[in-house]
Each structure stands twice: as C-alpha cells, then as structure tokens.
Amino acid sequence: MRPAARKTIRVLVCDDHALFREGVKTILNAQPDIEVVGEAVDGQEAVDLALRLNPDVALMDISMPILKGFDAVRRIRKARPSLKVLILTVYDDEDLVGRCLDAGAAGYVLKDSPPLQLVYAIQRVHQGEQYMSPRVLTAVVREYLSHPATFKEGYEMLSDREREILVLLAEGHTLKDIASQLNLSVKTVDAHKYNLMRKLDLHDRVELIRYAIRKRLVEA
C-alpha cells in the first residue's frame, strides 16, 4: 500500500524587494512539499492576497510600504486565524520581536539565515509550532511567551486607523491630505491625531516623526 502523498504547503511571499522575492521563490519552489502561490509588494497587498488566496503560510517582511508587516500580521490573523504568518526580516531587536509576536506571528526568521533554515521554519509553523531564528534573543522570546503583557506599549493601544494616520503624519502629509486620502473629514483626522499622540505621550510633530523612525514605521 502506497503512503499518503505529502500535503503541499502553500506559501505567500510578502516583501517589497523584487530580487529578494525571486530568491526566496527559487528556494521554496525547489522543495517537494512547498509551493509559492503568490507574492505581495506592500503590507496592504499582503493582507488582500492572504484573504483571497488563503495560503497555509505567509512570509512577511516588517519594513514595507503602505502597511508595516506587524500591522499586516494583525489584520491577517484577525480575518484568518488558521493562517500562519512567519516574519522574515533583517531586524533582530527585542522590541520588534515582541511586537510581531503580539500581533500573532508564528515565527521569526532573519534574512541572513541559511536557506534550509527558512524551509524548516515554514514546515514547523505549518504544523502548528513556533519557530525563532537561533540569533533572535532567546531570553526575550521566553520572557514574551511567559508574560506577553510586558511587551505591550502605547503603539499596541492604537486602533488600525490611528496607526495609518500616525504613519501619514510622520511622512509629512497635512490633515487635509490625510482626510482626502482616507475619505474622512479633517475634523475626524484631527481627533485621531489627538488620540494617538495622547496614547503615545507625544507633544508635537517632531516627536511624532522621531517616534515613527525609531519604531521603523517610516524610513529616516
């Protein structure tokens, strides 16, 4: 009697660098049990394709246009709780690890990891396990898993809309520009601005921009 065929793991690759996406696709498509079913170039497209294609695993970069990776993870996990999201990034600092885990990521892999480590990570999270790159601070991860509330900060208290407006403000857009882009009134945008600055304990646009750069919500 023949053994049952191994289930193919359907993967969505989300990264804004075309050459990197091509490299990842080449590695993954060479595996007998993995199939790349789509690719996204920004955070919003990642969410849209995750909901439309319903892959098993989404590989997600953190620093992407329109919507940052950890915000995309949160939206995907809210709409598709069974979909596993694996962070694939260059950043290894504890704040970002905690933020991604809090958003619902199943694992965290660094981009300079060996190719087979990425393959192994995909297989593990697909099976319902968590996977962290060995170079990610083990102590930080253990602390998060034991006491996730300790990683919460002001940013985690912001609504999705407040996060959108925070990024747009940090990029230099006026309230009028933001209102037009998001189809809101200027008064509503101003209210969101007030609320997000209060939650983050920021007092002017300069502090807001510094905060956004420090948290890698925008590029310096």
N, C-alpha and C positions, 0 to 999 in steps of 0.2 A: 504493500500500500504506500502510495506516494505521500510525503509530508506536505502539509498545507503550505500554499505559497505565502511567502512573507509579505506582509502588508506594506505597500509603498507609503512613505512619509511625504506628504505634500507640503512644500515649503514656499513661503512668500519672502522675498529678499527686499528689504527696505533700507536704502542708502542713497545719498544724493551724489555719489561719485560713480560715474559710469564704468570706469576701468576697474574699480573695486568690485562692483556688482558682477562684471563679466568674470573676474577671477573666482569669486565665490560660486557663481553658477557653474563654472567649469569643474570646480572641485566637487560640488554636490551632485551634479548630473552624472559624474563618473561612478557614483555609488549605486549599487544594485537596488537598494531599498529607499532611495531618496529621489524625488522629482521636484524641480523648481517649477511652480505653476504660475508665477507672476513676479513682477518687480515694481517697486514704488520709489519715486524720486524725492518725495517730501512726506511729512507726517500726515497731512490730510489725505493724500492719495493712499498712504499705508492703511489708514482706517477704512477708507472706501473699498479698497481691494480686499482687505481682510473680511469685510462683511459680504462682499459679492462672491469671492472665490471660496471662502470658508476653508482655508488651508488647515493643516494639522499644527504647523509651527510657523511663526513669523519671526524672521531675523530682523532686529530693529536697531538702527544706529540711534545715538542720543541727539547729536547735533545735526538737525535737519531743518530745511526751510518750512515756513508756514506754521507747522506744529511740531514742537520738540518731541523727541522719542518717548520720554516718560509720560507725556500727556497723551500721546497716541496709544501707548500701552493701556492707560487707564480707560480710554474710550472703547478700545477693542475688547478688553476684559469685561467691561460692563455689558456690552452687547453680545459677546460670545464667550461666556465663562469657560467653556471647554477648550478654547483655542490657547495653545501655549505660546508665549512670547519669550524669545531669547535675545537679550541685549548683546550686541556686537559692536564694541566701541574701543577707542584709544584711551579713554579715561579710566583711571583706577582709584580715584579718591573716594573716601568713605561716604561723603555726602551724596554723591551720585549713585553709589551702590544702594544706599538706604532708600533714596528717593525712587529708584526703579523697582526695588523690591516692594516698597509700599504701594506702588502703582499696580502691582500684580505680576511683574515679570517672574518667569520660572527659572531664569538663569542669567548669568553674566559672563561673557567671554571677551577677552581682549583681542584686538585685531592682529597683534603680532604672535598669536598662538599658532602652533603647528596645525596644518590643515586637518589632520586626523583627530585633533582635539575638538575642533568645531563639529566634525561629523559625530563624534562620540557624544558631545553636548546635546546635539539635536536628537539623537536616539534616546538619551536619558530623559530629557524633558517630555518627549513624546510619550514615554512610558509612565509619566506622572511624577517623575523625580525632579529634584532641583539640581542645578549644576553651576558651579562657580569656577572661573579660571584659577589655577593654583596661585597666581600672583596677586589676586584680589585678597585684601587683608582678611585673613581667616577670623581673627578676633572680632572684627567689625561685623562680619556676616553672622557669626554666632550670637553676638550681642543683639543684632536686629531680630533674628529668629526667636530669641528668648523674650525680648522686650521691644517689639516693634514700635510702641508708642513713643519711645525715647528718640526715634528718628524723625518724628513729626516736627514741623516748623511752620512758620507763617504761610509759606507758599502752599503747603498742603491744605490750608484752610480756604484758599481762594477757589471760587467757582470757575468752571471752564471759561465762561465769558470774561471774568476778571483776569484770567491768565492771558487770554487773547489780547485784551486791552493793555495789559502790562507790557507785552512784547511790542505792540504797535507804538505805545508811548515811548518806549526805550529806543525804538528805531527812528524817532523824531517826528512821527505823524501828529498833526493837530487834532483836537477834539472833533472839529468839523470833518476832517478827512476820515477819522475812525468811524464817526457816525454814518457817513456815506458808505463806507466800505462794508460795515456790518448791518446796514439798513436799520439803524437805531436813531433816536433823536439825540441831539447834542446834550440835552439835559440828562438823558439816561446814561450816556457815556461818562458825563461828569460825575454822576452818582457812583458809577462803578469805579471810577478813578479814586474818588474819595474813600470808598470802602476798601479797595485793595491797598492803598497807601496807609490806611489806618491799621489794617491787619499786619502789614509788613513793618510798621513803625518807620515809614519813610516820610520825609517832610518837604521835599521838592523834587523837581525833575532830575537834577544832578544826582541825588541819592538814588533815585529810581533807576537811572541808567547804570550807575555803578553796581547796584544790586543785580540787575539783569546780566551784566557782563560777568560778574563774579560767579553767578549761578549758571553761566553758559546758556542763558536763554536767548542772547543775541551775541554776535561776534563783535570783538573790540575793533 
